[in-house]
Amino acid sequence: MQRYNSLNTYLKNRFGTKVYKLAVSGDFTCPNRDGKCGVGGCVFCSGGSGDFAAKGQTLHEQLETAKALIASKVNADAKYICYFQSYTNTYGTVEKLRETFLPVLEEKDIVAISIGTRPDCLEDDKIEFLSELNKQIPVIVELGLQTSNEKTAELINRCYKNDCFVSAVKRLKDANIEVVTHIILGLPGETEEDMLSSVEFACNQNIDGIKLQLLHVLKGTRLAEMNCKTLTMDEYFDILGACIEIIPPQVVLHRITGDGNKKELIAPLWSADKHNTLNELNKFLEKNNIVQGSKRR
């Protein structure tokens, strides 16, 4: 029994084969780092969420490097999503976006583009360009909401208000662009109800997908200086299960845990063993009969 609408299943059904995401860098920065809206980035950020992004001079080189890293487990008919992961990938001029994203169209085995960005960097002219691009190749925009609790958002230095997120999602959806929202579970001071409220808030905006991410404390981040408590495996599973149950069945779960860079990970150390974490999580979901959307609020 499939207990949630997984990304793997969704992509297989949509594209007819196994699809892998290849993380690349578009050479962008972030308005929360260069002083436009903040400095230092979000407190949990170690590198613009691009710790695993492939490195290379050109987009093609980055993609080839990323493919080589997973070559041993890829079937001959596999396809890929080009994932612009590092920093804020619409923080620049429309011309910069054209120079960055249009070369993807030359890659024959890329079936979609996924763009990580902030809602305050999606002006109307950029959404218009993404809409044009979406007519040539599927475009997925990933937005890091993290929490709908405005006090927590201020604590983590998110540097935008919830209404900015709501506006960006509406304009993207009006342009027929898929939207995926990132939520972090276990942010400092948040209760289970806070986390459930964030998930509900995001889903109420008619999003297409959601990433549920365990809070990691990484070396070199401001979070590492805050001495915050992280979730145990049992605590995380309990909260995650409650979140899954209130997510509408049509929303695709792009992630249900996440693993930080092991070399930089301070806590929680149990999350470093991703294979074991997923095995235990699947046992938990089955044991407790967790089914996506079974307890809509």
N, C-alpha and C positions, 0 to 999 in steps of 0.2 A: 504493500500500500504506500502510495506517495503522500507523505504527510504535509508537504508544502510545495508550492509552485517554484521549483528550482530553476536557476539560470541554465544549467546544463540541459535539462529537458526542454526548456523553452527554445533554446538555440537549435537543438537538434530538430525539433518540430518545424522551426521557422526556415532553417537553411538546409535541412535534409542530411546533415552530417555533423560530426563533432567539430565544435568551434572553440578556438583558444584565443585569449586576449594577450596581445603583445604590448607591453608597456614601453612607451617612448617619451622622449622629452621634446617639447616644441620651443625650447629656449625662451620661456616666459618667466616673469617674476610674479610678485603678488603685491597688491595695493596695501596689504596688511603687513608688509615688510619694508617697503620703500618710503613709507611715511604718508602716502596719500590718504589712508584712513587709519593706519596704525603702524607700529614698528614691532619687529620681533616675531611676527606671525602668531598663530594660535598657540596656546601654552603647550599643547601636545605635539606640535609639528617639529620634526627633526630635519625635514628636507622637502617640504612641499608635497608630502605624500608620494614622493617619487623614489623611495629607497630602492625599489626593485626595477626602476626604469632602465631599459637598455641604453648603453652609451655608444655614441658614434658620431661621425661628422655629418653625415647626411641621414635623411629619414630612411632611405633604402638600407643603408648600413646598419642603422639601429634595428630595423625589422629583421634583417638577416642574423644579427647577433642574438636577438630575442628568440628567433626560430631555432637557432643552434642549441640554445639552453634546454629546449624541450623536445629536441629531435628524437630522442630515444623512445618517447611515448606517443608520438604523433603518427597517425595513419596516413597513407598516401593521399587519401581524398579529403583530408582535414582542411578547414578554412580558418581564417583569422579575423579578429577585430583589432584594429589599430587604436590603442588606448593612450591618448595624450593625458598622462597622469600627473606629471610634476608641476607644482605650483598652479597658477591661475591661467588657463589656456585660452581665455578670451580677453586677457588684459593687454590690449594693444589696439592698433588701428585695424580697420577692416582689411586694408591692404596686407598687413602682417598676417591676419587670419587666412587670407587667400594664399599667400606664399607658403604658409605652414600646412594647411589642410588639403589644398588641391593636388599636391604630388601623390597623395594616397590613391587617387583615382588611377594612377599608372601601375599600381600593384595588383596583379590579376587575382591573387588568392585572398585579398582583403574584402570581406563582405559587409563591413560596417565600420563606422568611426565612432569612438566613444571619447567624449571631451570633458575632462574634469575642470570645473571652474566655480566661480562665486556668483551669486545672483546679482550683486552690485556691479558686475562687469558684463552685463548683457543688455546693452543699449539697443534700441529698436533697429538701428542699421546693422548691427551684428546678428541679430535674430533673423533679419531679412536675408543676410548672406547665408546663414546656416540653413534657412528654409530652401534657398536655391540649391545648396549642396545636397540637401536631403532628397532632392528630386533625382540626384545622380547616384547616391549611395546612402543607405540608412544612417542617420545621425542620431546619436544618443548623448544627451547632456547630463552630466552627473554633478549634482549640487550638494555641497557639504553643509547641511543644516545643523547636524550634530545634536541639537536640542531646541525645543520650542520654549524652554524656560528662559525668559529674558535676563533674569539675574545670573543664571549659569552662563548664558552667552556672553555676558559682560565679564564674568570671572575668567572664562577661557580666552578672552580677547578676540571674539569672533568678528566684531566691528561691523555688524549690520543688524538691522531689526527684522523681526519676523515678517512685517508687511512687505519688505523688500523681496523676501523669498516668495511670498504669495504672488506678488506682481510678476516676478520673473517666470514662475511656473505657468501662470495663466497665459502670458504672452508666448511662451514656448509651445504650450499646448494648442493655442489658437493658430500657430504656424505648423501644426501637425508634427512637432518634434517630440520624440520620446524623452521622458525625464526620469532619472533615477536619483533618489535622495539618500544621503548618508546620515545615519544616526549612530552616535556613540553611546553605548550602554556602560554605566559605571562612572560617569563624570562626577567630579568632587561635589559632595553634598546632596546629590540627587537621590530621591526615593524611587521605589519601584513605580509609584504613581506618576512621578515626573517623567520617567522613561516611557511609560505607556501613553501618557499624554502627548509626548513628542511623536511617537509612532502614529497615533490617531490623527494628530495635526497634519502630519505629512500626507497621510493617506487621504485625508479630506480634501486635499488640493488636486485630486485626480491624477496622481503620479502613476507611472507605468511600472516602476521598479523601486526596490529599497535595499540598501545595504545596512545590515545590523553589525556593528563593529564593537568588539570588546575593547575597552580602554586599555591601552598599553602605556607604560611609563618607559621612555627611552632616554638614554644618556644624551646629554647636551641640550635637553629641552627645559623650558621653564617649569614644566610639570614635575620634573625630577627634583626641583628645589622646593616643591610645595608639600612634600611628605604626605601625599594623599593615600588613602586606603584603596586598594584595588579589590575586585570581586574574586571570591573563590570559585572553583569550577561549579560547585553545587549552586551557589548564588547566581552565577551567570546563567546556568541552565534553567533555573526557575524563572528568572526574568525573561529570558529569551523565549521560553515556551509560552509565557503569558502574552508576549508581543506577537508571536506567530498566530495565536488564536484570535487576535483582533484585526489582523491584516486581511483586507478583502481578497478573496481567492484569485482574482484576476491579476493582482499585483505580483510581479516576479521578484523572488528573493535572490538578489545577486550575491549576497554574502550573509552568512549567519555566524561567523566568528572573526576570522582575520588573524594573521600572525605577524608580529613585529620582527624587525631585523634581529636575529638571535645575538649578533655581536654587540648590539646596542641595548638589548632588552634588560630592564631592571626588574619590572614586575608587570603582570603576574607570571612567574616562571613556569607554571604549569602549561601556559599557552604555547610555549616553545615547541612542544610535541604536538604538531598539528594533526598527525595521523591518529594518535590516541584520543585527542580532543574530539575529533569528528566521530570516531567509533563510539565513544562514551555518549556523545550527544545524540546519535541515532538511537542508541539503547534507551536513553532517557525519553525521547519523543515517543517511542513505541510503548514503553512501560506505562507512560502517563496518558497515552492515547491523544497526543497533541495533534490537532489538525488545523491547518490554516483556515482562518475565517469562521471557525466554529463558535466563537464567542464575540461576535461583532458588538461594539458598544454603541 
